[in-house]
Amino acid sequence: MTAILVVNSGSSSFKYQLIDMETEGVLASGLVERIGEASGHARHTAGTGESARDLPIPDHTAGFDVMLEAFAEHGPSLQDAGLVAVGHRVVHGGKRFFEPTVVTELVKINIQDLAELAPLHNPANLQGIVAAEKAFPEVPHVAVFDTAFHRTLPPAAYSYAIDAALAEQYRVRRYGFHGTSHKFVSEAAAAFLGRPLGELRQIVLHLGNGASACAVDGGASVETSMGMTPLQGLVMGTRSGDVDPAVLFHLHRKAGLGFEQLDTLLNRGSGLLGLSGRGDMRDVVEAAASGDEAAQLALDVYLHRIKDYVGSYHAQLGGADVIVFTAGVGENSAVVRAGALAGLEALGIEIDPARNEASSHEARVISTDASRVTVLVVPTNEELEIARQALAVVGG
């Protein structure tokens, strides 16, 4: 057996999956959370069994010890699984990392240096790498970067219209995110349709608590909604997405908000939460259906922004062959899918209401037979994509 352990580390938690690369099946998965709090929590699932513990977990190293104990007690055996690498999600690779990369001391230094572009993510990703290296010192560790898929963006797409020298000096450009998901889903969509990836023009809508759109032409990212940071673009659970930069100057001058307050406002207090007081799309849809005007406005703004990007990417691609919904909201909310594409029949986009409403966890078509653009729902699997890329790097 050949297995990859995939780790997605946050500042106070990490998720993991052990994947059998011969079958691409999940052997075990788990979550270690509330790291650094008085009482942490760990959950481990293997086969049909699940175990859970509450105990102090002071840091990520202790969290990995808890994970190893779970594997030892509840299985499967990491030794018998044939672990050949640990794959790590890293959010920001800047202009330095465009491919999955074996972790070295220099790589870690660079990940830390790029933390100024992703302060909420890269430091936490690095914490997970350091702790995992202590837990698994004998196997290679591979960093897979969210930004890497967007290395094919043309200069017209990644350049901001500001002073060029300043932009170069301070690394100001569009990088894009959710690349692991956009890559997996665009390839899965082509395979589902039985068509060559290279001939398809796709618009992929990754709609979760974080959300982004990507125009994929022949398997390559040519435009994406997130920018230098994951704040730009679509409306999200707590993030504003696109906003006139002058709004920040106005709030600084008139409301007295400082830089940290403005950062918190746009990243943690905006989006669906800022508009409606609810950060979860399920709650927003339910409240809107019951007549809550703030929730209805939040939903309308969310859908309006998606439609704006779909129309833009349809133009950038010279027409679209496929539109794909993925991630938590995209895969599960029929209301969002229908609303996001309503009124786009002139672009050849027609949703079949019955297909859209049907509940399924499988890839499926939700457009009508007459629709010129095929609309799909394709479940994302970022962990499997990270595992595939890690295995390719270590030569499995």
Contacts in CASP RR format, 6 or more apart in sequence:
PFRMAT RR
TARGET T0000
AUTHOR 0000-0000-0000
METHOD contacts of the structure
MODEL  1
MTAILVVNSGSSSFKYQLIDMETEGVLASGLVERIGEASGHARHTAGTGE
SARDLPIPDHTAGFDVMLEAFAEHGPSLQDAGLVAVGHRVVHGGKRFFEP
TVVTELVKINIQDLAELAPLHNPANLQGIVAAEKAFPEVPHVAVFDTAFH
RTLPPAAYSYAIDAALAEQYRVRRYGFHGTSHKFVSEAAAAFLGRPLGEL
RQIVLHLGNGASACAVDGGASVETSMGMTPLQGLVMGTRSGDVDPAVLFH
LHRKAGLGFEQLDTLLNRGSGLLGLSGRGDMRDVVEAAASGDEAAQLALD
VYLHRIKDYVGSYHAQLGGADVIVFTAGVGENSAVVRAGALAGLEALGIE
IDPARNEASSHEARVISTDASRVTVLVVPTNEELEIARQALAVVGG
1 20 0 8 1.000
1 22 0 8 1.000
1 80 0 8 1.000
1 81 0 8 1.000
1 82 0 8 1.000
2 20 0 8 1.000
2 21 0 8 1.000
2 22 0 8 1.000
2 82 0 8 1.000
2 84 0 8 1.000
2 391 0 8 1.000
2 396 0 8 1.000
3 18 0 8 1.000
3 19 0 8 1.000
3 20 0 8 1.000
3 21 0 8 1.000
3 27 0 8 1.000
3 78 0 8 1.000
3 81 0 8 1.000
3 82 0 8 1.000
3 83 0 8 1.000
3 84 0 8 1.000
4 18 0 8 1.000
4 19 0 8 1.000
4 21 0 8 1.000
4 83 0 8 1.000
4 84 0 8 1.000
4 85 0 8 1.000
4 86 0 8 1.000
4 87 0 8 1.000
4 386 0 8 1.000
4 387 0 8 1.000
4 390 0 8 1.000
4 391 0 8 1.000
5 16 0 8 1.000
5 17 0 8 1.000
5 18 0 8 1.000
5 19 0 8 1.000
5 78 0 8 1.000
5 83 0 8 1.000
5 85 0 8 1.000
5 86 0 8 1.000
5 87 0 8 1.000
5 132 0 8 1.000
5 136 0 8 1.000
6 16 0 8 1.000
6 17 0 8 1.000
6 18 0 8 1.000
6 19 0 8 1.000
6 86 0 8 1.000
6 87 0 8 1.000
6 88 0 8 1.000
6 89 0 8 1.000
6 383 0 8 1.000
6 386 0 8 1.000
6 387 0 8 1.000
6 390 0 8 1.000
7 14 0 8 1.000
7 15 0 8 1.000
7 16 0 8 1.000
7 86 0 8 1.000
7 87 0 8 1.000
7 88 0 8 1.000
7 89 0 8 1.000
7 128 0 8 1.000
7 129 0 8 1.000
7 132 0 8 1.000
8 14 0 8 1.000
8 15 0 8 1.000
8 16 0 8 1.000
8 88 0 8 1.000
8 89 0 8 1.000
8 382 0 8 1.000
8 383 0 8 1.000
9 60 0 8 1.000
9 88 0 8 1.000
9 89 0 8 1.000
9 124 0 8 1.000
9 125 0 8 1.000
9 127 0 8 1.000
9 128 0 8 1.000
9 129 0 8 1.000
9 131 0 8 1.000
10 121 0 8 1.000
10 124 0 8 1.000
10 125 0 8 1.000
10 127 0 8 1.000
10 128 0 8 1.000
11 120 0 8 1.000
11 123 0 8 1.000
11 124 0 8 1.000
11 127 0 8 1.000
12 33 0 8 1.000
12 34 0 8 1.000
12 35 0 8 1.000
12 36 0 8 1.000
12 37 0 8 1.000
13 31 0 8 1.000
13 32 0 8 1.000
13 33 0 8 1.000
13 34 0 8 1.000
13 35 0 8 1.000
14 31 0 8 1.000
14 32 0 8 1.000
14 35 0 8 1.000
14 60 0 8 1.000
14 63 0 8 1.000
14 128 0 8 1.000
15 29 0 8 1.000
15 30 0 8 1.000
15 31 0 8 1.000
16 29 0 8 1.000
16 30 0 8 1.000
16 31 0 8 1.000
16 32 0 8 1.000
16 67 0 8 1.000
17 26 0 8 1.000
17 28 0 8 1.000
17 29 0 8 1.000
17 30 0 8 1.000
17 383 0 8 1.000
17 387 0 8 1.000
18 26 0 8 1.000
18 27 0 8 1.000
18 28 0 8 1.000
18 29 0 8 1.000
18 71 0 8 1.000
18 76 0 8 1.000
18 78 0 8 1.000
18 81 0 8 1.000
18 83 0 8 1.000
19 25 0 8 1.000
19 26 0 8 1.000
19 27 0 8 1.000
19 383 0 8 1.000
19 384 0 8 1.000
19 387 0 8 1.000
20 26 0 8 1.000
20 27 0 8 1.000
20 81 0 8 1.000
21 84 0 8 1.000
21 387 0 8 1.000
21 388 0 8 1.000
21 391 0 8 1.000
21 396 0 8 1.000
24 384 0 8 1.000
24 387 0 8 1.000
26 383 0 8 1.000
27 46 0 8 1.000
27 47 0 8 1.000
27 76 0 8 1.000
27 81 0 8 1.000
28 44 0 8 1.000
28 45 0 8 1.000
28 46 0 8 1.000
28 47 0 8 1.000
28 71 0 8 1.000
28 75 0 8 1.000
28 76 0 8 1.000
29 44 0 8 1.000
29 45 0 8 1.000
30 42 0 8 1.000
30 43 0 8 1.000
30 44 0 8 1.000
30 45 0 8 1.000
30 67 0 8 1.000
30 70 0 8 1.000
31 41 0 8 1.000
31 42 0 8 1.000
31 43 0 8 1.000
32 40 0 8 1.000
32 41 0 8 1.000
32 42 0 8 1.000
32 43 0 8 1.000
32 57 0 8 1.000
32 63 0 8 1.000
32 64 0 8 1.000
32 66 0 8 1.000
32 67 0 8 1.000
33 40 0 8 1.000
33 41 0 8 1.000
33 42 0 8 1.000
34 40 0 8 1.000
34 41 0 8 1.000
34 57 0 8 1.000
35 57 0 8 1.000
35 58 0 8 1.000
35 59 0 8 1.000
35 60 0 8 1.000
35 62 0 8 1.000
35 63 0 8 1.000
36 56 0 8 1.000
36 57 0 8 1.000
36 58 0 8 1.000
36 59 0 8 1.000
37 57 0 8 1.000
38 56 0 8 1.000
39 54 0 8 1.000
39 55 0 8 1.000
39 56 0 8 1.000
40 54 0 8 1.000
40 55 0 8 1.000
40 56 0 8 1.000
40 57 0 8 1.000
41 52 0 8 1.000
41 53 0 8 1.000
41 54 0 8 1.000
42 52 0 8 1.000
42 53 0 8 1.000
42 54 0 8 1.000
42 55 0 8 1.000
42 57 0 8 1.000
42 63 0 8 1.000
42 66 0 8 1.000
42 67 0 8 1.000
42 70 0 8 1.000
43 50 0 8 1.000
43 51 0 8 1.000
43 52 0 8 1.000
44 50 0 8 1.000
44 51 0 8 1.000
44 52 0 8 1.000
44 67 0 8 1.000
44 70 0 8 1.000
44 71 0 8 1.000
44 74 0 8 1.000
45 51 0 8 1.000
46 71 0 8 1.000
46 74 0 8 1.000
46 75 0 8 1.000
46 76 0 8 1.000
49 74 0 8 1.000
51 70 0 8 1.000
51 73 0 8 1.000
51 74 0 8 1.000
53 66 0 8 1.000
53 70 0 8 1.000
55 66 0 8 1.000
56 62 0 8 1.000
57 63 0 8 1.000
57 66 0 8 1.000
59 131 0 8 1.000
60 127 0 8 1.000
60 128 0 8 1.000
60 130 0 8 1.000
60 131 0 8 1.000
61 130 0 8 1.000
61 131 0 8 1.000
61 134 0 8 1.000
61 135 0 8 1.000
63 131 0 8 1.000
64 128 0 8 1.000
64 131 0 8 1.000
64 132 0 8 1.000
64 134 0 8 1.000
64 135 0 8 1.000
65 135 0 8 1.000
67 135 0 8 1.000
68 78 0 8 1.000
68 135 0 8 1.000
71 77 0 8 1.000
71 78 0 8 1.000
83 136 0 8 1.000
83 139 0 8 1.000
84 139 0 8 1.000
84 140 0 8 1.000
84 391 0 8 1.000
84 394 0 8 1.000
84 396 0 8 1.000
85 139 0 8 1.000
85 140 0 8 1.000
85 141 0 8 1.000
85 142 0 8 1.000
85 390 0 8 1.000
85 391 0 8 1.000
85 393 0 8 1.000
85 394 0 8 1.000
86 132 0 8 1.000
86 136 0 8 1.000
86 139 0 8 1.000
86 140 0 8 1.000
86 141 0 8 1.000
86 142 0 8 1.000
86 390 0 8 1.000
87 141 0 8 1.000
87 142 0 8 1.000
87 143 0 8 1.000
87 144 0 8 1.000
87 386 0 8 1.000
87 387 0 8 1.000
87 390 0 8 1.000
88 103 0 8 1.000
88 125 0 8 1.000
88 128 0 8 1.000
88 129 0 8 1.000
88 132 0 8 1.000
88 141 0 8 1.000
88 142 0 8 1.000
88 143 0 8 1.000
88 144 0 8 1.000
88 386 0 8 1.000
89 125 0 8 1.000
89 144 0 8 1.000
89 146 0 8 1.000
89 180 0 8 1.000
89 382 0 8 1.000
89 386 0 8 1.000
90 97 0 8 1.000
90 111 0 8 1.000
90 121 0 8 1.000
90 122 0 8 1.000
90 125 0 8 1.000
90 126 0 8 1.000
90 129 0 8 1.000
90 143 0 8 1.000
90 144 0 8 1.000
90 145 0 8 1.000
90 146 0 8 1.000
91 118 0 8 1.000
91 121 0 8 1.000
91 122 0 8 1.000
91 125 0 8 1.000
91 145 0 8 1.000
91 146 0 8 1.000
91 147 0 8 1.000
91 177 0 8 1.000
91 230 0 8 1.000
92 114 0 8 1.000
92 115 0 8 1.000
92 117 0 8 1.000
92 118 0 8 1.000
92 121 0 8 1.000
92 122 0 8 1.000
92 145 0 8 1.000
92 146 0 8 1.000
92 147 0 8 1.000
92 175 0 8 1.000
92 177 0 8 1.000
93 110 0 8 1.000
93 111 0 8 1.000
93 114 0 8 1.000
93 145 0 8 1.000
93 146 0 8 1.000
93 147 0 8 1.000
93 148 0 8 1.000
93 175 0 8 1.000
94 114 0 8 1.000
94 117 0 8 1.000
94 145 0 8 1.000
94 147 0 8 1.000
94 171 0 8 1.000
94 175 0 8 1.000
95 171 0 8 1.000
95 173 0 8 1.000
96 110 0 8 1.000
96 114 0 8 1.000
97 107 0 8 1.000
97 110 0 8 1.000
97 143 0 8 1.000
97 145 0 8 1.000
97 147 0 8 1.000
97 148 0 8 1.000
98 145 0 8 1.000
98 148 0 8 1.000
98 151 0 8 1.000
99 148 0 8 1.000
99 393 0 8 1.000
100 142 0 8 1.000
100 143 0 8 1.000
100 144 0 8 1.000
100 145 0 8 1.000
100 148 0 8 1.000
100 389 0 8 1.000
100 390 0 8 1.000
100 392 0 8 1.000
100 393 0 8 1.000
101 107 0 8 1.000
101 142 0 8 1.000
101 143 0 8 1.000
101 145 0 8 1.000
101 393 0 8 1.000
102 140 0 8 1.000
102 141 0 8 1.000
102 142 0 8 1.000
102 143 0 8 1.000
102 393 0 8 1.000
102 394 0 8 1.000
103 129 0 8 1.000
103 133 0 8 1.000
103 140 0 8 1.000
103 141 0 8 1.000
103 142 0 8 1.000
103 143 0 8 1.000
107 143 0 8 1.000
108 126 0 8 1.000
108 129 0 8 1.000
108 130 0 8 1.000
111 122 0 8 1.000
111 125 0 8 1.000
111 126 0 8 1.000
111 129 0 8 1.000
111 143 0 8 1.000
112 122 0 8 1.000
112 123 0 8 1.000
112 126 0 8 1.000
114 122 0 8 1.000
115 122 0 8 1.000
115 123 0 8 1.000
115 126 0 8 1.000
117 171 0 8 1.000
117 175 0 8 1.000
117 228 0 8 1.000
117 229 0 8 1.000
118 229 0 8 1.000
118 230 0 8 1.000
120 267 0 8 1.000
121 230 0 8 1.000
125 143 0 8 1.000
129 141 0 8 1.000
129 143 0 8 1.000
132 141 0 8 1.000
133 141 0 8 1.000
140 393 0 8 1.000
140 394 0 8 1.000
142 389 0 8 1.000
142 390 0 8 1.000
142 393 0 8 1.000
142 394 0 8 1.000
144 180 0 8 1.000
144 385 0 8 1.000
144 386 0 8 1.000
144 389 0 8 1.000
144 390 0 8 1.000
146 176 0 8 1.000
146 177 0 8 1.000
146 178 0 8 1.000
146 179 0 8 1.000
146 180 0 8 1.000
147 175 0 8 1.000
147 176 0 8 1.000
147 177 0 8 1.000
147 179 0 8 1.000
148 179 0 8 1.000
148 180 0 8 1.000
149 179 0 8 1.000
149 180 0 8 1.000
149 182 0 8 1.000
149 183 0 8 1.000
149 221 0 8 1.000
150 158 0 8 1.000
150 174 0 8 1.000
150 175 0 8 1.000
150 176 0 8 1.000
150 177 0 8 1.000
150 179 0 8 1.000
150 214 0 8 1.000
150 221 0 8 1.000
150 224 0 8 1.000
151 221 0 8 1.000
152 220 0 8 1.000
152 221 0 8 1.000
152 222 0 8 1.000
153 174 0 8 1.000
153 176 0 8 1.000
153 221 0 8 1.000
153 222 0 8 1.000
153 223 0 8 1.000
153 224 0 8 1.000
154 222 0 8 1.000
157 174 0 8 1.000
157 222 0 8 1.000
157 223 0 8 1.000
157 224 0 8 1.000
158 173 0 8 1.000
158 174 0 8 1.000
158 175 0 8 1.000
159 167 0 8 1.000
159 173 0 8 1.000
159 174 0 8 1.000
160 167 0 8 1.000
160 172 0 8 1.000
160 173 0 8 1.000
160 174 0 8 1.000
160 228 0 8 1.000
162 172 0 8 1.000
166 172 0 8 1.000
167 173 0 8 1.000
171 228 0 8 1.000
172 228 0 8 1.000
173 228 0 8 1.000
174 224 0 8 1.000
174 226 0 8 1.000
174 227 0 8 1.000
174 228 0 8 1.000
174 232 0 8 1.000
175 226 0 8 1.000
175 227 0 8 1.000
175 228 0 8 1.000
176 212 0 8 1.000
176 224 0 8 1.000
176 226 0 8 1.000
176 227 0 8 1.000
176 230 0 8 1.000
177 212 0 8 1.000
177 224 0 8 1.000
177 226 0 8 1.000
177 227 0 8 1.000
177 230 0 8 1.000
178 206 0 8 1.000
178 210 0 8 1.000
178 212 0 8 1.000
178 214 0 8 1.000
178 226 0 8 1.000
179 214 0 8 1.000
179 221 0 8 1.000
179 224 0 8 1.000
180 382 0 8 1.000
180 385 0 8 1.000
180 386 0 8 1.000
180 389 0 8 1.000
181 204 0 8 1.000
181 206 0 8 1.000
181 326 0 8 1.000
181 327 0 8 1.000
181 380 0 8 1.000
181 382 0 8 1.000
181 385 0 8 1.000
182 204 0 8 1.000
182 206 0 8 1.000
182 212 0 8 1.000
182 214 0 8 1.000
182 216 0 8 1.000
182 221 0 8 1.000
182 224 0 8 1.000
183 385 0 8 1.000
184 380 0 8 1.000
184 381 0 8 1.000
184 382 0 8 1.000
184 384 0 8 1.000
184 385 0 8 1.000
185 204 0 8 1.000
185 206 0 8 1.000
185 324 0 8 1.000
185 326 0 8 1.000
185 378 0 8 1.000
185 380 0 8 1.000
186 197 0 8 1.000
186 200 0 8 1.000
186 202 0 8 1.000
186 204 0 8 1.000
186 214 0 8 1.000
186 216 0 8 1.000
186 219 0 8 1.000
186 324 0 8 1.000
187 197 0 8 1.000
187 219 0 8 1.000
188 363 0 8 1.000
188 378 0 8 1.000
188 381 0 8 1.000
189 200 0 8 1.000
189 202 0 8 1.000
189 204 0 8 1.000
189 322 0 8 1.000
189 324 0 8 1.000
189 363 0 8 1.000
189 376 0 8 1.000
189 378 0 8 1.000
190 196 0 8 1.000
190 197 0 8 1.000
190 198 0 8 1.000
190 200 0 8 1.000
190 219 0 8 1.000
192 363 0 8 1.000
192 376 0 8 1.000
192 378 0 8 1.000
193 200 0 8 1.000
193 322 0 8 1.000
193 374 0 8 1.000
193 376 0 8 1.000
197 218 0 8 1.000
197 219 0 8 1.000
198 218 0 8 1.000
198 219 0 8 1.000
199 218 0 8 1.000
199 321 0 8 1.000
200 216 0 8 1.000
200 218 0 8 1.000
200 219 0 8 1.000
200 321 0 8 1.000
200 322 0 8 1.000
201 215 0 8 1.000
201 216 0 8 1.000
201 217 0 8 1.000
201 218 0 8 1.000
201 317 0 8 1.000
201 318 0 8 1.000
201 319 0 8 1.000
201 320 0 8 1.000
201 321 0 8 1.000
201 322 0 8 1.000
202 215 0 8 1.000
202 216 0 8 1.000
202 217 0 8 1.000
202 218 0 8 1.000
202 219 0 8 1.000
202 320 0 8 1.000
202 321 0 8 1.000
202 322 0 8 1.000
202 323 0 8 1.000
202 324 0 8 1.000
203 213 0 8 1.000
203 214 0 8 1.000
203 215 0 8 1.000
203 216 0 8 1.000
203 309 0 8 1.000
203 310 0 8 1.000
203 313 0 8 1.000
203 314 0 8 1.000
203 317 0 8 1.000
203 320 0 8 1.000
203 322 0 8 1.000
203 323 0 8 1.000
203 324 0 8 1.000
204 213 0 8 1.000
204 214 0 8 1.000
204 216 0 8 1.000
204 324 0 8 1.000
204 326 0 8 1.000
205 211 0 8 1.000
205 213 0 8 1.000
205 306 0 8 1.000
205 310 0 8 1.000
205 323 0 8 1.000
205 324 0 8 1.000
205 325 0 8 1.000
205 326 0 8 1.000
205 330 0 8 1.000
205 340 0 8 1.000
206 212 0 8 1.000
206 213 0 8 1.000
206 214 0 8 1.000
206 326 0 8 1.000
206 327 0 8 1.000
206 330 0 8 1.000
206 380 0 8 1.000
207 234 0 8 1.000
207 306 0 8 1.000
207 325 0 8 1.000
207 326 0 8 1.000
207 327 0 8 1.000
207 328 0 8 1.000
207 329 0 8 1.000
207 330 0 8 1.000
207 333 0 8 1.000
207 336 0 8 1.000
208 236 0 8 1.000
208 237 0 8 1.000
208 281 0 8 1.000
208 327 0 8 1.000
208 328 0 8 1.000
208 329 0 8 1.000
208 330 0 8 1.000
209 236 0 8 1.000
209 237 0 8 1.000
209 238 0 8 1.000
209 279 0 8 1.000
209 280 0 8 1.000
210 230 0 8 1.000
210 234 0 8 1.000
210 236 0 8 1.000
210 237 0 8 1.000
210 239 0 8 1.000
210 327 0 8 1.000
211 234 0 8 1.000
211 235 0 8 1.000
211 236 0 8 1.000
211 237 0 8 1.000
211 327 0 8 1.000
211 329 0 8 1.000
212 224 0 8 1.000
212 225 0 8 1.000
212 226 0 8 1.000
212 230 0 8 1.000
212 233 0 8 1.000
212 234 0 8 1.000
213 224 0 8 1.000
213 225 0 8 1.000
213 233 0 8 1.000
213 234 0 8 1.000
213 306 0 8 1.000
213 309 0 8 1.000
213 310 0 8 1.000
213 313 0 8 1.000
214 221 0 8 1.000
214 223 0 8 1.000
214 224 0 8 1.000
214 225 0 8 1.000
215 221 0 8 1.000
215 222 0 8 1.000
215 223 0 8 1.000
215 224 0 8 1.000
215 313 0 8 1.000
215 316 0 8 1.000
215 317 0 8 1.000
216 222 0 8 1.000
217 317 0 8 1.000
222 316 0 8 1.000
222 317 0 8 1.000
223 312 0 8 1.000
223 313 0 8 1.000
223 316 0 8 1.000
225 232 0 8 1.000
225 233 0 8 1.000
225 234 0 8 1.000
225 309 0 8 1.000
226 232 0 8 1.000
226 233 0 8 1.000
227 233 0 8 1.000
230 239 0 8 1.000
231 239 0 8 1.000
231 240 0 8 1.000
231 241 0 8 1.000
231 266 0 8 1.000
231 267 0 8 1.000
232 241 0 8 1.000
232 242 0 8 1.000
233 241 0 8 1.000
233 242 0 8 1.000
233 305 0 8 1.000
233 309 0 8 1.000
234 241 0 8 1.000
234 302 0 8 1.000
234 305 0 8 1.000
234 306 0 8 1.000
234 309 0 8 1.000
235 241 0 8 1.000
235 271 0 8 1.000
235 272 0 8 1.000
235 298 0 8 1.000
235 301 0 8 1.000
235 302 0 8 1.000
235 305 0 8 1.000
236 271 0 8 1.000
236 272 0 8 1.000
237 271 0 8 1.000
237 272 0 8 1.000
237 273 0 8 1.000
237 279 0 8 1.000
237 280 0 8 1.000
237 281 0 8 1.000
238 267 0 8 1.000
238 268 0 8 1.000
238 269 0 8 1.000
238 270 0 8 1.000
238 271 0 8 1.000
238 272 0 8 1.000
238 273 0 8 1.000
238 274 0 8 1.000
238 279 0 8 1.000
239 266 0 8 1.000
239 267 0 8 1.000
239 268 0 8 1.000
239 270 0 8 1.000
239 271 0 8 1.000
240 265 0 8 1.000
240 266 0 8 1.000
240 270 0 8 1.000
240 271 0 8 1.000
241 266 0 8 1.000
241 270 0 8 1.000
241 271 0 8 1.000
241 305 0 8 1.000
242 305 0 8 1.000
243 266 0 8 1.000
248 262 0 8 1.000
248 266 0 8 1.000
251 257 0 8 1.000
251 262 0 8 1.000
251 265 0 8 1.000
252 258 0 8 1.000
252 262 0 8 1.000
257 265 0 8 1.000
271 279 0 8 1.000
271 298 0 8 1.000
271 302 0 8 1.000
272 278 0 8 1.000
272 279 0 8 1.000
272 280 0 8 1.000
272 281 0 8 1.000
272 284 0 8 1.000
272 298 0 8 1.000
272 302 0 8 1.000
273 279 0 8 1.000
274 298 0 8 1.000
275 294 0 8 1.000
275 297 0 8 1.000
275 298 0 8 1.000
275 301 0 8 1.000
276 284 0 8 1.000
276 287 0 8 1.000
276 292 0 8 1.000
276 294 0 8 1.000
276 295 0 8 1.000
276 297 0 8 1.000
276 298 0 8 1.000
277 294 0 8 1.000
278 284 0 8 1.000
278 287 0 8 1.000
278 295 0 8 1.000
278 298 0 8 1.000
281 302 0 8 1.000
281 329 0 8 1.000
281 333 0 8 1.000
281 336 0 8 1.000
282 333 0 8 1.000
283 295 0 8 1.000
284 295 0 8 1.000
284 298 0 8 1.000
284 299 0 8 1.000
284 302 0 8 1.000
285 295 0 8 1.000
285 299 0 8 1.000
285 333 0 8 1.000
285 335 0 8 1.000
285 336 0 8 1.000
287 294 0 8 1.000
287 295 0 8 1.000
288 295 0 8 1.000
288 296 0 8 1.000
288 298 0 8 1.000
288 299 0 8 1.000
299 335 0 8 1.000
302 336 0 8 1.000
303 336 0 8 1.000
303 339 0 8 1.000
303 340 0 8 1.000
303 342 0 8 1.000
306 336 0 8 1.000
306 340 0 8 1.000
307 339 0 8 1.000
307 340 0 8 1.000
307 341 0 8 1.000
307 342 0 8 1.000
307 344 0 8 1.000
310 323 0 8 1.000
310 340 0 8 1.000
310 341 0 8 1.000
310 344 0 8 1.000
310 349 0 8 1.000
311 344 0 8 1.000
311 347 0 8 1.000
313 320 0 8 1.000
314 320 0 8 1.000
314 347 0 8 1.000
319 347 0 8 1.000
320 347 0 8 1.000
320 373 0 8 1.000
321 373 0 8 1.000
321 374 0 8 1.000
322 373 0 8 1.000
322 374 0 8 1.000
322 375 0 8 1.000
322 376 0 8 1.000
323 341 0 8 1.000
323 349 0 8 1.000
323 373 0 8 1.000
323 374 0 8 1.000
323 375 0 8 1.000
323 376 0 8 1.000
324 375 0 8 1.000
324 376 0 8 1.000
324 377 0 8 1.000
324 378 0 8 1.000
325 331 0 8 1.000
325 337 0 8 1.000
325 366 0 8 1.000
325 375 0 8 1.000
325 376 0 8 1.000
325 377 0 8 1.000
325 378 0 8 1.000
326 377 0 8 1.000
326 378 0 8 1.000
326 379 0 8 1.000
326 380 0 8 1.000
327 380 0 8 1.000
329 336 0 8 1.000
330 336 0 8 1.000
330 337 0 8 1.000
330 377 0 8 1.000
331 361 0 8 1.000
331 377 0 8 1.000
331 379 0 8 1.000
331 380 0 8 1.000
334 356 0 8 1.000
334 357 0 8 1.000
337 351 0 8 1.000
337 356 0 8 1.000
337 366 0 8 1.000
337 375 0 8 1.000
337 377 0 8 1.000
338 351 0 8 1.000
338 353 0 8 1.000
338 356 0 8 1.000
341 349 0 8 1.000
341 351 0 8 1.000
341 375 0 8 1.000
342 351 0 8 1.000
343 349 0 8 1.000
347 373 0 8 1.000
348 371 0 8 1.000
348 372 0 8 1.000
348 373 0 8 1.000
349 367 0 8 1.000
349 371 0 8 1.000
349 372 0 8 1.000
349 373 0 8 1.000
349 375 0 8 1.000
350 367 0 8 1.000
350 368 0 8 1.000
350 370 0 8 1.000
350 371 0 8 1.000
351 366 0 8 1.000
351 367 0 8 1.000
351 368 0 8 1.000
351 371 0 8 1.000
351 375 0 8 1.000
352 366 0 8 1.000
352 367 0 8 1.000
352 368 0 8 1.000
352 369 0 8 1.000
352 371 0 8 1.000
355 364 0 8 1.000
355 365 0 8 1.000
355 366 0 8 1.000
355 367 0 8 1.000
355 368 0 8 1.000
356 366 0 8 1.000
358 364 0 8 1.000
360 377 0 8 1.000
361 379 0 8 1.000
362 379 0 8 1.000
363 376 0 8 1.000
363 377 0 8 1.000
363 378 0 8 1.000
363 379 0 8 1.000
364 376 0 8 1.000
364 377 0 8 1.000
365 374 0 8 1.000
365 375 0 8 1.000
365 376 0 8 1.000
366 375 0 8 1.000
366 376 0 8 1.000
366 377 0 8 1.000
367 373 0 8 1.000
367 374 0 8 1.000
367 375 0 8 1.000
367 376 0 8 1.000
END
